[in-house]
């Protein structure tokens, strides 16, 4: 519950959950920019028991509010 909630807050799209050898496996697509600091948060949420792996999935257009923020920072107006 806490882990899936955190992934949702990071704009993640859950693809599925599986059980493997008594462990819960969560598959999700999350923007890379939202994943900084995730391992620390995951370890805190799971009391140090969880691990994670990441691999590139695809490029996707960013939401307009995030694009505008990045452009402002690049122009030095932030």
Legacy VTK file of the C-alpha trace (Angstrom):
# vtk DataFile Version 3.0
C-alpha trace
ASCII
DATASET POLYDATA
POINTS 78 float
0.000 0.000 0.000
2.652 2.553 1.000
4.928 1.622 -1.902
2.176 1.786 -4.528
0.996 5.092 -3.064
4.510 6.500 -3.358
4.755 5.346 -6.983
1.427 7.044 -7.739
2.677 10.301 -6.179
5.673 10.062 -8.511
3.354 9.977 -11.556
3.838 6.215 -11.897
1.538 3.938 -13.859
1.227 0.562 -12.156
1.319 -2.308 -14.645
0.858 -5.196 -12.263
1.687 -6.973 -9.049
2.941 -10.544 -8.763
3.892 -12.901 -5.963
7.221 -14.682 -6.362
8.711 -16.893 -3.647
6.753 -15.037 -0.976
7.857 -11.618 -2.224
5.594 -8.994 -3.754
6.764 -7.793 -7.198
5.400 -4.438 -8.393
5.801 -3.456 -12.054
5.312 0.214 -12.921
6.338 2.886 -15.407
7.578 6.024 -13.644
9.257 9.073 -15.218
12.998 9.036 -14.558
12.891 12.585 -13.180
10.593 11.335 -10.406
12.875 8.461 -9.412
15.698 10.465 -7.826
15.844 9.506 -4.154
13.430 6.615 -4.668
15.680 3.854 -3.306
16.055 5.682 0.010
12.291 6.202 0.239
11.620 2.576 -0.704
13.970 1.263 1.972
12.289 3.530 4.535
8.776 2.445 3.535
9.742 -1.235 3.660
11.881 -1.079 6.817
14.951 -1.896 4.723
13.580 -5.077 3.131
12.710 -3.954 -0.409
14.955 -3.631 -3.435
14.329 -2.085 -6.826
15.529 -2.317 -10.395
15.065 0.173 -13.228
15.330 -0.142 -16.962
14.537 2.250 -19.785
11.082 1.762 -21.249
10.225 4.612 -23.616
10.192 8.342 -24.240
6.966 10.241 -23.682
5.879 13.868 -23.908
5.859 15.640 -20.545
2.765 17.334 -19.122
2.653 21.031 -20.080
3.102 22.325 -16.515
6.345 20.371 -16.152
7.570 21.414 -19.612
6.979 25.082 -18.737
8.930 24.697 -15.486
11.907 23.117 -17.269
11.898 25.863 -19.927
11.817 28.607 -17.257
14.773 27.041 -15.464
16.715 26.725 -18.719
16.115 30.421 -19.490
17.166 31.418 -15.976
13.755 32.760 -14.945
13.181 30.365 -12.073
LINES 1 79
78 0 1 2 3 4 5 6 7 8 9 10 11 12 13 14 15 16 17 18 19 20 21 22 23 24 25 26 27 28 29 30 31 32 33 34 35 36 37 38 39 40 41 42 43 44 45 46 47 48 49 50 51 52 53 54 55 56 57 58 59 60 61 62 63 64 65 66 67 68 69 70 71 72 73 74 75 76 77
